[in-house]
Amino acid sequence: MKVLELNNVHKVYNTTHVEVHAVNDVSLEFEEGEFAAIVGPSGSGKTTLLNMIGGLDMPTDGQIMVNSTDLSTLRSSAIIDFRMRNIGFVFQSYNLIPVLTAKENIEFIMNLQKWPRKKRDDRTLELLKAVGLEDRIHSRPSQLSGGQQQRVAVARALASKPRFVLADEPTANLDTKSTENLLDIMEKLNREENITFIFSTHDARVVKKARRVITLEDGKVVSDEKKE
Amino acid sequence: MITKTAWKNVWRNRIRSLVVVASVTVGIFAGVFAVGVMNGAVDQRLDEVLDNEVAHIQITHPDFRTNNDLTFKIDDVNEIVEHISGLENVDAVCDRLFVVGMANTARKSTGVHIIGINPEKEKEIFGLYKELEPGTGDYFSDPEREELAYIGFDLAKNLNIIRYQINDEIIEELRSAELPDDILSEISEFNGERFENEMSFKKAMRTVMTVKQESEYGRLILDKAQTFRERAKFTLTFVNRSNHQTGGVFRVGGIYNIPNSMFESSQVFVRDTILRRLIEFPENTAHQIIIRLYDVDDTREMTRKLREDFPELEVLNWKQIQPDMAMMSDFAGIMYGFFMALILAALAFGIVNTMLMVVLERTKELGMLTAIGMNKKKVFRMIMTESVFLSLTGGVAGMIVSWIIIRITSTRGINFGSMEEGFEAMGFSSQIYPDIGIDFFMIVTLLIILTGILSSVYPALKALKLDPADALRTE
């Protein structure tokens, strides 16, 4: 089932005297349960594309359809609500709330969605087990390693069972062991929960795990390979 | 969850938050305690006015108050008093004679108001008899002695009825009161000497004491050294009903001491029987009818009723007789609220500054929160809650400290002895017992919450303007 569709998407930044085409006429489709990596050199438009898919940024031209909803037709408050219900985010620098414990960070989004306590607790525990951190439930981010923090961030992204997870360079700050561990967890959750994962990365280890690799150069898609 | 996160966020930068909390605590304490002292002073003054000076309602001839001419009298006083006594809400009623005259001793004379009273009835309305300075008399306790007068402490000083002396007994008393030995030995030089008035005594003391010693122990020495000329004689002169100069020799039957030097130096109380005879006034007449109610809150209604019952007389309540006091009493609450609002407004700038720092420091985190779906309303609420917590923590701490200090000082009192003369000239006691109602604490709590909310508006709006994509790129 198609969950995401990009039609002739452009993003132009107007800097002083110069127009920069960060994303240039990109058209893509994503099916439910994909595990896709967007790769390309720095400045190729990966993060801009991911931001537009996540509704954090709007295209200058073109259309982004998520579950048949055109994001550009939504008001800003509706986009925030849309993100909360449909998209999970994983950031390069984890971005956990430092004053909250692992459990509280994970259930934050469920709280925003007013999930009942029991359901919230069950889901949090399920995710903590899935990312192998059930023994760090009450640890704050400062008490966790980088890899552990990113695993909590992945659990948070999946907490409210979104349609898809957008991960911007999720392994950039991790060592090899933590990267492999994180990728295994994400792949497992992708398969178990059938949630679409889209990464921006230039990490070869992520590319190797991805089942679809989209390559961007100067804002344009230069290749789109699906692995069997 | 937002509330819990906001509370945890307050303590993210512990030192900075503690500095803000401490400044709010100090500000609130200063404000609440100052209001407690002011309120205590106003309440004491009000009690003084009602209990010793004015009571709740006074009735006079319509022209009497303008020029205090004794011919403007109330006739059929007994019937009027009986009628008023029968009214619901009336605790006690008495009538008085009132004459303007002169009090004279061999050395001094001064203008006074001579008030003819029935001492037993007066006791039902005024508490002035309780303010008797020990050892000066017994407040008209002997019904046979018509010549006794009850005078104020300041008048006694003015008439040189109070003298000062140093003797062995006083030196021993001062030693027991722990007066330092060096001062004791200095003032022993004056053992056996008597001084006619306070000024000459103080002058003598200054020759043996430093300014610091005087400010520290002067009051104590003055209090111990004062002696009263028992049953001291003085004359009161005035004009009678026929406009002839008259008067009588009186003896001091007691000296009252209240924190109102103006009242003390001008009001002389004598038995109404002797004054009536001296001014040749007929029975069943008086100049003033004084009324005390069970509840001061009934004053306005009772004034209205008495005006209806006695349209030919002037009926004034304490607020009309002492408008300055009424204004103080009526506007005190507004004044205190305004005072606290000013303090909180100053504190608000500190809170705004802190919250702006918070937004600046957490730009990336706020971007992340918006990205994962925290809407603007919730971001605003989180920052506002944080600001309210910050101000309320300091506010509650400040109120607890104030409450404890006010509780302690409300029983012990605070002595502004060095400013006694100034206080008493305005009718205020220099011993102030701070007092504050629970309702004021509730108002302050609301003001603190309001300050927290208002202080958060600008920083929260700044947070709402953040673009999540830009905010996430912030390092």
Chai-1 contact restraints between the chains, C-beta under 6 A:
chainA,res_idxA,chainB,res_idxB,connection_type,confidence,min_distance_angstrom,max_distance_angstrom,comment,restraint_id
A,N51,B,A469,contact,1.0,0.0,6.0,A-B,restraint_1
A,L56,B,A371,contact,1.0,0.0,6.0,A-B,restraint_2
A,L56,B,P468,contact,1.0,0.0,6.0,A-B,restraint_3
A,L56,B,A469,contact,1.0,0.0,6.0,A-B,restraint_4
A,D57,B,A469,contact,1.0,0.0,6.0,A-B,restraint_5
A,I80,B,G373,contact,1.0,0.0,6.0,A-B,restraint_6
A,I80,B,N375,contact,1.0,0.0,6.0,A-B,restraint_7
A,R83,B,G373,contact,1.0,0.0,6.0,A-B,restraint_8
A,M84,B,G373,contact,1.0,0.0,6.0,A-B,restraint_9
A,F89,B,A371,contact,1.0,0.0,6.0,A-B,restraint_10
A,F89,B,I372,contact,1.0,0.0,6.0,A-B,restraint_11
A,N95,B,M368,contact,1.0,0.0,6.0,A-B,restraint_12
A,V99,B,K8,contact,1.0,0.0,6.0,A-B,restraint_13
A,V99,B,N9,contact,1.0,0.0,6.0,A-B,restraint_14
A,V99,B,R12,contact,1.0,0.0,6.0,A-B,restraint_15
A,I109,B,I372,contact,1.0,0.0,6.0,A-B,restraint_16
A,N111,B,M1,contact,1.0,0.0,6.0,A-B,restraint_17
A,L112,B,G373,contact,1.0,0.0,6.0,A-B,restraint_18
A,L112,B,M374,contact,1.0,0.0,6.0,A-B,restraint_19
